[in-house]
């Protein structure tokens, strides 16, 4: 079963948390809209299966995940909080960023793309959240 749903914080995160969870595959992902310089995005909480995995950030590709712009380091199985993802290239304009949990698929502890470290999916539906990243002038 996949469930999704939509408080200001002093670290640039605001609004209602965007959440997706699947008990079937043991993955949950929570993030909020954010404001920053476009070089980092923060995931509030992620739960991954025993093998661990990554949270990968994708630019907006016309309302769907586009080009990969960042990936967390390997996260352990279980829950991780306040996961920072460096964005490269940096986001220069305010817009949506898609966050997708990927499982560690080949055991090399490095994110190698969708084929080797697949996105978490439940009944064919990729588990993702979309957050608005407001790029502020520095």
N, C-alpha and C positions, 0 to 999 in steps of 0.2 A: 504494500500500500504506500502511495506517495502522498504526503500532505504538504501543502504550501500555505503561507500566510504573510501578510504585510506587517520619544524621550530624548531628548537632547543630551549630548555628552560633551565634555570640555576638550576632547581629543580630536575633534573634527568629525566624529560620527554623530548622526542625528536621525530622528524619525523612528518609525516602527521597524523592528527587525524583519528582514526578509528571511524566510526559513523554508528549507526543504528537508524532508526526513523519510527514510525508508528503513523500516525494521527488517524487511526481507533481506536487504544487502548490508545492513549495519552501518549506514552512512547518514549523517545529519550535517547540515551546513547552515550557519546563521551569520548574516552580515547586514549592515545598515548603510544608508546613504552617507556620503562622506564629503568633506571639504579639505583640500590640501593643495600642495604644489604640483601634483600629478606624477610624482616619482614613487609613491608608495600607496598601497591600499591595504586595509586591515580587515581580517575576517574575525568576527567576534568569537565564534566557536565552531569547531569542526569535530565530528566523530567519525573515525575510520575503522575498518575491520582490522583484525589481528596483524595482517601483513603490513599495515600502514599505507601511506600514500602521500598525495600532494593536493594542494588547492592551486588551480591554474586560472589566471586572469586572461580574459579575451576581450579585445576591442569590440565595439558594436559593428557588426557586419550587416547593417540594414535591418535591425530588429532581431537578430540572431547572433550567436557567437561568431566572431570573425577571426582575425589574426591573433595568435597568442602574444601577449605583451608581458607576461610574468608568470613565475611559478614559485611556490614555496619550496623550501628545502624538504627533504623527506621527513614526514611527520609520523610518530609512532601510532600503532593501533590504539584505539580509545579516544579520549577527548583531549583536544588542545584548544587553548584560548588565546585571543589577541595575536593571531598569526599575521605577521607583516610580510607582504609580497612586494618586492621591488619591481617597478614597472620599467621596462626597457623595450621599446622607446617610451619615454615619459609621455603621459597624456597631456596635451597642450590645450584642449578645449573641453568644456563641460559636456558630459554625456554619460551614457550607460556603459558599465563594465560588467561583463558576465563572469561569474565565478563558478567553477566546476570542480568537484572532487574527483580525483583520479586515484585508482588503486595501484600500488606497486606490483607490477605484473611480471617482471623478469628478474627480480632479486638483486639488481646492481646498485640500488640505492641512489639512483639518479633519474630524473624525469626525462624520458626518451620519446615522448609523443604518444598519440592515441593508440598506435598499434601495439607498443610494448607495455604501456602503462595506461590502460583503458579508462575512459570516464565511467564513473559509477552510474549504473542505470537500473531501473526497476521496470520490468516488463517492457523493455525497449525505450523507456523514457529516461533521458539523461537527467541526472539530478543537478540542478543549477539554480542559482539566485542571480537576480539582476539588481545592481545598485547604481545610483546616480553619483558620479564623482564630479563635484563642483571644483573646478580648477581656479584657485585664487591667485592673484598677483602677488609676487614676493618682492 
